């Protein structure tokens, strides 16, 4: 796959410069230290939304099998009034780690930033009942 010119990073914080941090996720490629980005704009949106755990076993999962992605929440709610941010970044400082994700361990200055309002993506969100 040819490296795209731009990638997208979703965050709950407004920043002038993106800084690497410890990743937390489901697979080994989700737990690396760095700045994660994706080549599909829509796949970054779920990470710009703030979530609130409602129990110790709260989970947040992004199903990327379809676009737009489905945001699956179990014992978790959305902070509907909190604005998130979607950053467009140049890909030159990033390396591909799997089919969807890229990572950089350097500071990255965004090319642009747009505000994300969770209400605009309500149709992407599904609440999963307890089994």
PyMOL commands that place a pseudoatom at each C-alpha (Angstrom):
pseudoatom trace, name=CA, resn=UNK, resi=1, chain=A, elem=C, hetatm=0, pos=[0.000, 0.000, 0.000]
pseudoatom trace, name=CA, resn=UNK, resi=2, chain=A, elem=C, hetatm=0, pos=[1.308, 3.426, -0.949]
pseudoatom trace, name=CA, resn=UNK, resi=3, chain=A, elem=C, hetatm=0, pos=[1.837, 5.740, 2.000]
pseudoatom trace, name=CA, resn=UNK, resi=4, chain=A, elem=C, hetatm=0, pos=[-0.890, 8.429, 2.044]
pseudoatom trace, name=CA, resn=UNK, resi=5, chain=A, elem=C, hetatm=0, pos=[0.178, 12.077, 2.168]
pseudoatom trace, name=CA, resn=UNK, resi=6, chain=A, elem=C, hetatm=0, pos=[-2.016, 12.771, 5.209]
pseudoatom trace, name=CA, resn=UNK, resi=7, chain=A, elem=C, hetatm=0, pos=[-3.152, 10.806, 8.260]
pseudoatom trace, name=CA, resn=UNK, resi=8, chain=A, elem=C, hetatm=0, pos=[-5.742, 11.572, 10.951]
pseudoatom trace, name=CA, resn=UNK, resi=9, chain=A, elem=C, hetatm=0, pos=[-5.499, 11.574, 14.739]
pseudoatom trace, name=CA, resn=UNK, resi=10, chain=A, elem=C, hetatm=0, pos=[-8.494, 11.900, 17.078]
pseudoatom trace, name=CA, resn=UNK, resi=11, chain=A, elem=C, hetatm=0, pos=[-8.077, 13.326, 20.586]
pseudoatom trace, name=CA, resn=UNK, resi=12, chain=A, elem=C, hetatm=0, pos=[-10.126, 14.712, 23.444]
pseudoatom trace, name=CA, resn=UNK, resi=13, chain=A, elem=C, hetatm=0, pos=[-7.464, 17.401, 23.979]
pseudoatom trace, name=CA, resn=UNK, resi=14, chain=A, elem=C, hetatm=0, pos=[-6.831, 20.541, 21.968]
pseudoatom trace, name=CA, resn=UNK, resi=15, chain=A, elem=C, hetatm=0, pos=[-3.093, 20.778, 21.214]
pseudoatom trace, name=CA, resn=UNK, resi=16, chain=A, elem=C, hetatm=0, pos=[-0.739, 22.776, 19.022]
pseudoatom trace, name=CA, resn=UNK, resi=17, chain=A, elem=C, hetatm=0, pos=[1.751, 19.896, 18.886]
pseudoatom trace, name=CA, resn=UNK, resi=18, chain=A, elem=C, hetatm=0, pos=[0.932, 16.188, 19.242]
pseudoatom trace, name=CA, resn=UNK, resi=19, chain=A, elem=C, hetatm=0, pos=[3.144, 14.396, 21.763]
pseudoatom trace, name=CA, resn=UNK, resi=20, chain=A, elem=C, hetatm=0, pos=[3.813, 10.647, 22.006]
pseudoatom trace, name=CA, resn=UNK, resi=21, chain=A, elem=C, hetatm=0, pos=[2.189, 8.770, 24.893]
pseudoatom trace, name=CA, resn=UNK, resi=22, chain=A, elem=C, hetatm=0, pos=[1.718, 5.171, 26.005]
pseudoatom trace, name=CA, resn=UNK, resi=23, chain=A, elem=C, hetatm=0, pos=[-0.973, 3.430, 23.961]
pseudoatom trace, name=CA, resn=UNK, resi=24, chain=A, elem=C, hetatm=0, pos=[-3.548, 1.178, 25.629]
pseudoatom trace, name=CA, resn=UNK, resi=25, chain=A, elem=C, hetatm=0, pos=[-5.462, -1.293, 23.496]
pseudoatom trace, name=CA, resn=UNK, resi=26, chain=A, elem=C, hetatm=0, pos=[-6.335, -4.870, 22.630]
pseudoatom trace, name=CA, resn=UNK, resi=27, chain=A, elem=C, hetatm=0, pos=[-3.323, -6.015, 20.614]
pseudoatom trace, name=CA, resn=UNK, resi=28, chain=A, elem=C, hetatm=0, pos=[0.440, -5.569, 20.856]
pseudoatom trace, name=CA, resn=UNK, resi=29, chain=A, elem=C, hetatm=0, pos=[0.339, -2.924, 18.119]
pseudoatom trace, name=CA, resn=UNK, resi=30, chain=A, elem=C, hetatm=0, pos=[-2.196, -0.971, 20.217]
pseudoatom trace, name=CA, resn=UNK, resi=31, chain=A, elem=C, hetatm=0, pos=[0.116, -0.750, 23.234]
pseudoatom trace, name=CA, resn=UNK, resi=32, chain=A, elem=C, hetatm=0, pos=[3.116, 1.020, 21.755]
pseudoatom trace, name=CA, resn=UNK, resi=33, chain=A, elem=C, hetatm=0, pos=[4.510, 4.369, 22.870]
pseudoatom trace, name=CA, resn=UNK, resi=34, chain=A, elem=C, hetatm=0, pos=[3.800, 7.028, 20.253]
pseudoatom trace, name=CA, resn=UNK, resi=35, chain=A, elem=C, hetatm=0, pos=[1.177, 9.015, 18.398]
pseudoatom trace, name=CA, resn=UNK, resi=36, chain=A, elem=C, hetatm=0, pos=[-1.353, 6.840, 16.598]
pseudoatom trace, name=CA, resn=UNK, resi=37, chain=A, elem=C, hetatm=0, pos=[-2.977, 7.944, 13.350]
pseudoatom trace, name=CA, resn=UNK, resi=38, chain=A, elem=C, hetatm=0, pos=[-5.122, 6.368, 10.652]
pseudoatom trace, name=CA, resn=UNK, resi=39, chain=A, elem=C, hetatm=0, pos=[-5.417, 6.907, 6.910]
pseudoatom trace, name=CA, resn=UNK, resi=40, chain=A, elem=C, hetatm=0, pos=[-9.254, 6.958, 6.981]
pseudoatom trace, name=CA, resn=UNK, resi=41, chain=A, elem=C, hetatm=0, pos=[-10.729, 10.171, 8.393]
pseudoatom trace, name=CA, resn=UNK, resi=42, chain=A, elem=C, hetatm=0, pos=[-13.779, 8.351, 9.818]
pseudoatom trace, name=CA, resn=UNK, resi=43, chain=A, elem=C, hetatm=0, pos=[-11.639, 5.895, 11.812]
pseudoatom trace, name=CA, resn=UNK, resi=44, chain=A, elem=C, hetatm=0, pos=[-10.122, 8.751, 13.851]
pseudoatom trace, name=CA, resn=UNK, resi=45, chain=A, elem=C, hetatm=0, pos=[-13.498, 10.180, 14.938]
pseudoatom trace, name=CA, resn=UNK, resi=46, chain=A, elem=C, hetatm=0, pos=[-14.187, 7.615, 17.731]
pseudoatom trace, name=CA, resn=UNK, resi=47, chain=A, elem=C, hetatm=0, pos=[-10.943, 8.658, 19.449]
pseudoatom trace, name=CA, resn=UNK, resi=48, chain=A, elem=C, hetatm=0, pos=[-11.988, 12.319, 19.529]
pseudoatom trace, name=CA, resn=UNK, resi=49, chain=A, elem=C, hetatm=0, pos=[-15.079, 11.486, 21.584]
pseudoatom trace, name=CA, resn=UNK, resi=50, chain=A, elem=C, hetatm=0, pos=[-14.937, 11.457, 25.407]
pseudoatom trace, name=CA, resn=UNK, resi=51, chain=A, elem=C, hetatm=0, pos=[-16.377, 8.389, 27.136]
pseudoatom trace, name=CA, resn=UNK, resi=52, chain=A, elem=C, hetatm=0, pos=[-17.361, 7.817, 30.764]
pseudoatom trace, name=CA, resn=UNK, resi=53, chain=A, elem=C, hetatm=0, pos=[-17.101, 4.330, 32.329]
pseudoatom trace, name=CA, resn=UNK, resi=54, chain=A, elem=C, hetatm=0, pos=[-20.220, 3.295, 34.239]
pseudoatom trace, name=CA, resn=UNK, resi=55, chain=A, elem=C, hetatm=0, pos=[-18.751, 0.126, 35.802]
pseudoatom trace, name=CA, resn=UNK, resi=56, chain=A, elem=C, hetatm=0, pos=[-15.395, -1.596, 36.361]
pseudoatom trace, name=CA, resn=UNK, resi=57, chain=A, elem=C, hetatm=0, pos=[-15.925, -3.765, 33.276]
pseudoatom trace, name=CA, resn=UNK, resi=58, chain=A, elem=C, hetatm=0, pos=[-16.629, -0.799, 30.974]
pseudoatom trace, name=CA, resn=UNK, resi=59, chain=A, elem=C, hetatm=0, pos=[-15.478, -1.342, 27.388]
pseudoatom trace, name=CA, resn=UNK, resi=60, chain=A, elem=C, hetatm=0, pos=[-15.103, 0.779, 24.268]
pseudoatom trace, name=CA, resn=UNK, resi=61, chain=A, elem=C, hetatm=0, pos=[-14.522, -0.923, 20.924]
pseudoatom trace, name=CA, resn=UNK, resi=62, chain=A, elem=C, hetatm=0, pos=[-14.385, 0.423, 17.371]
pseudoatom trace, name=CA, resn=UNK, resi=63, chain=A, elem=C, hetatm=0, pos=[-15.647, -1.958, 14.693]
pseudoatom trace, name=CA, resn=UNK, resi=64, chain=A, elem=C, hetatm=0, pos=[-13.746, -0.949, 11.549]
pseudoatom trace, name=CA, resn=UNK, resi=65, chain=A, elem=C, hetatm=0, pos=[-15.357, -3.560, 9.273]
pseudoatom trace, name=CA, resn=UNK, resi=66, chain=A, elem=C, hetatm=0, pos=[-17.636, -0.866, 7.830]
pseudoatom trace, name=CA, resn=UNK, resi=67, chain=A, elem=C, hetatm=0, pos=[-17.404, 2.846, 7.157]
pseudoatom trace, name=CA, resn=UNK, resi=68, chain=A, elem=C, hetatm=0, pos=[-18.448, 4.743, 9.051]
pseudoatom trace, name=CA, resn=UNK, resi=69, chain=A, elem=C, hetatm=0, pos=[-17.163, 2.588, 11.894]
pseudoatom trace, name=CA, resn=UNK, resi=70, chain=A, elem=C, hetatm=0, pos=[-19.440, 1.373, 14.677]
pseudoatom trace, name=CA, resn=UNK, resi=71, chain=A, elem=C, hetatm=0, pos=[-18.557, 2.540, 18.190]
pseudoatom trace, name=CA, resn=UNK, resi=72, chain=A, elem=C, hetatm=0, pos=[-19.558, -0.245, 20.573]
pseudoatom trace, name=CA, resn=UNK, resi=73, chain=A, elem=C, hetatm=0, pos=[-19.991, 0.686, 24.245]
pseudoatom trace, name=CA, resn=UNK, resi=74, chain=A, elem=C, hetatm=0, pos=[-20.597, -1.660, 27.176]
pseudoatom trace, name=CA, resn=UNK, resi=75, chain=A, elem=C, hetatm=0, pos=[-21.140, -0.097, 30.611]
pseudoatom trace, name=CA, resn=UNK, resi=76, chain=A, elem=C, hetatm=0, pos=[-19.873, 3.145, 29.080]
pseudoatom trace, name=CA, resn=UNK, resi=77, chain=A, elem=C, hetatm=0, pos=[-21.553, 6.400, 28.149]
pseudoatom trace, name=CA, resn=UNK, resi=78, chain=A, elem=C, hetatm=0, pos=[-20.601, 9.367, 25.981]
pseudoatom trace, name=CA, resn=UNK, resi=79, chain=A, elem=C, hetatm=0, pos=[-19.800, 12.815, 27.354]
pseudoatom trace, name=CA, resn=UNK, resi=80, chain=A, elem=C, hetatm=0, pos=[-22.232, 14.418, 24.906]
pseudoatom trace, name=CA, resn=UNK, resi=81, chain=A, elem=C, hetatm=0, pos=[-21.326, 18.016, 25.798]
pseudoatom trace, name=CA, resn=UNK, resi=82, chain=A, elem=C, hetatm=0, pos=[-17.540, 17.642, 25.438]
pseudoatom trace, name=CA, resn=UNK, resi=83, chain=A, elem=C, hetatm=0, pos=[-15.889, 18.730, 22.197]
pseudoatom trace, name=CA, resn=UNK, resi=84, chain=A, elem=C, hetatm=0, pos=[-13.156, 16.538, 20.733]
pseudoatom trace, name=CA, resn=UNK, resi=85, chain=A, elem=C, hetatm=0, pos=[-10.560, 17.274, 18.060]
pseudoatom trace, name=CA, resn=UNK, resi=86, chain=A, elem=C, hetatm=0, pos=[-9.543, 15.660, 14.804]
pseudoatom trace, name=CA, resn=UNK, resi=87, chain=A, elem=C, hetatm=0, pos=[-6.033, 16.466, 13.587]
pseudoatom trace, name=CA, resn=UNK, resi=88, chain=A, elem=C, hetatm=0, pos=[-4.737, 16.123, 10.054]
pseudoatom trace, name=CA, resn=UNK, resi=89, chain=A, elem=C, hetatm=0, pos=[-1.002, 15.337, 10.015]
pseudoatom trace, name=CA, resn=UNK, resi=90, chain=A, elem=C, hetatm=0, pos=[1.599, 14.722, 7.334]
pseudoatom trace, name=CA, resn=UNK, resi=91, chain=A, elem=C, hetatm=0, pos=[2.543, 11.057, 7.126]
pseudoatom trace, name=CA, resn=UNK, resi=92, chain=A, elem=C, hetatm=0, pos=[6.323, 11.508, 6.732]
pseudoatom trace, name=CA, resn=UNK, resi=93, chain=A, elem=C, hetatm=0, pos=[7.053, 10.959, 10.471]
pseudoatom trace, name=CA, resn=UNK, resi=94, chain=A, elem=C, hetatm=0, pos=[4.802, 7.877, 10.725]
pseudoatom trace, name=CA, resn=UNK, resi=95, chain=A, elem=C, hetatm=0, pos=[5.402, 4.156, 10.139]
pseudoatom trace, name=CA, resn=UNK, resi=96, chain=A, elem=C, hetatm=0, pos=[2.621, 1.680, 9.434]
pseudoatom trace, name=CA, resn=UNK, resi=97, chain=A, elem=C, hetatm=0, pos=[1.971, -0.817, 12.248]
pseudoatom trace, name=CA, resn=UNK, resi=98, chain=A, elem=C, hetatm=0, pos=[-1.091, -2.676, 10.909]
pseudoatom trace, name=CA, resn=UNK, resi=99, chain=A, elem=C, hetatm=0, pos=[-3.743, -2.384, 8.207]
pseudoatom trace, name=CA, resn=UNK, resi=100, chain=A, elem=C, hetatm=0, pos=[-5.451, 0.596, 9.891]
pseudoatom trace, name=CA, resn=UNK, resi=101, chain=A, elem=C, hetatm=0, pos=[-2.841, 2.257, 12.108]
pseudoatom trace, name=CA, resn=UNK, resi=102, chain=A, elem=C, hetatm=0, pos=[0.319, 4.293, 11.775]
pseudoatom trace, name=CA, resn=UNK, resi=103, chain=A, elem=C, hetatm=0, pos=[2.568, 5.496, 14.602]
pseudoatom trace, name=CA, resn=UNK, resi=104, chain=A, elem=C, hetatm=0, pos=[5.161, 8.203, 15.226]
pseudoatom trace, name=CA, resn=UNK, resi=105, chain=A, elem=C, hetatm=0, pos=[7.471, 8.508, 18.221]
pseudoatom trace, name=CA, resn=UNK, resi=106, chain=A, elem=C, hetatm=0, pos=[8.351, 12.108, 17.314]
pseudoatom trace, name=CA, resn=UNK, resi=107, chain=A, elem=C, hetatm=0, pos=[6.500, 15.317, 18.139]
pseudoatom trace, name=CA, resn=UNK, resi=108, chain=A, elem=C, hetatm=0, pos=[4.085, 16.091, 15.303]
pseudoatom trace, name=CA, resn=UNK, resi=109, chain=A, elem=C, hetatm=0, pos=[2.742, 19.492, 14.324]
pseudoatom trace, name=CA, resn=UNK, resi=110, chain=A, elem=C, hetatm=0, pos=[-0.752, 19.152, 12.820]
pseudoatom trace, name=CA, resn=UNK, resi=111, chain=A, elem=C, hetatm=0, pos=[-1.561, 20.594, 9.407]
pseudoatom trace, name=CA, resn=UNK, resi=112, chain=A, elem=C, hetatm=0, pos=[-5.115, 21.331, 10.561]
pseudoatom trace, name=CA, resn=UNK, resi=113, chain=A, elem=C, hetatm=0, pos=[-7.585, 20.681, 13.388]
pseudoatom trace, name=CA, resn=UNK, resi=114, chain=A, elem=C, hetatm=0, pos=[-11.359, 20.384, 13.390]
pseudoatom trace, name=CA, resn=UNK, resi=115, chain=A, elem=C, hetatm=0, pos=[-13.741, 20.235, 16.314]
pseudoatom trace, name=CA, resn=UNK, resi=116, chain=A, elem=C, hetatm=0, pos=[-15.759, 17.048, 16.780]
pseudoatom trace, name=CA, resn=UNK, resi=117, chain=A, elem=C, hetatm=0, pos=[-19.144, 17.175, 18.483]
pseudoatom trace, name=CA, resn=UNK, resi=118, chain=A, elem=C, hetatm=0, pos=[-20.289, 13.734, 19.669]
pseudoatom trace, name=CA, resn=UNK, resi=119, chain=A, elem=C, hetatm=0, pos=[-23.926, 14.494, 18.824]
pseudoatom trace, name=CA, resn=UNK, resi=120, chain=A, elem=C, hetatm=0, pos=[-22.996, 14.587, 15.118]
pseudoatom trace, name=CA, resn=UNK, resi=121, chain=A, elem=C, hetatm=0, pos=[-21.919, 10.921, 15.353]
pseudoatom trace, name=CA, resn=UNK, resi=122, chain=A, elem=C, hetatm=0, pos=[-24.742, 9.542, 17.521]
pseudoatom trace, name=CA, resn=UNK, resi=123, chain=A, elem=C, hetatm=0, pos=[-25.779, 7.136, 14.739]
pseudoatom trace, name=CA, resn=UNK, resi=124, chain=A, elem=C, hetatm=0, pos=[-22.324, 5.485, 14.894]
pseudoatom trace, name=CA, resn=UNK, resi=125, chain=A, elem=C, hetatm=0, pos=[-22.732, 4.554, 18.585]
pseudoatom trace, name=CA, resn=UNK, resi=126, chain=A, elem=C, hetatm=0, pos=[-24.257, 1.291, 19.828]
pseudoatom trace, name=CA, resn=UNK, resi=127, chain=A, elem=C, hetatm=0, pos=[-24.784, 0.338, 23.447]
pseudoatom trace, name=CA, resn=UNK, resi=128, chain=A, elem=C, hetatm=0, pos=[-24.142, -3.341, 24.134]
pseudoatom trace, name=CA, resn=UNK, resi=129, chain=A, elem=C, hetatm=0, pos=[-26.236, -4.995, 26.851]
pseudoatom trace, name=CA, resn=UNK, resi=130, chain=A, elem=C, hetatm=0, pos=[-24.743, -7.203, 29.568]
pseudoatom trace, name=CA, resn=UNK, resi=131, chain=A, elem=C, hetatm=0, pos=[-24.667, -10.920, 28.723]
for i in range(1, 131): cmd.bond("trace and resi %d" % i, "trace and resi %d" % (i + 1))
show_as sticks, trace
zoom trace
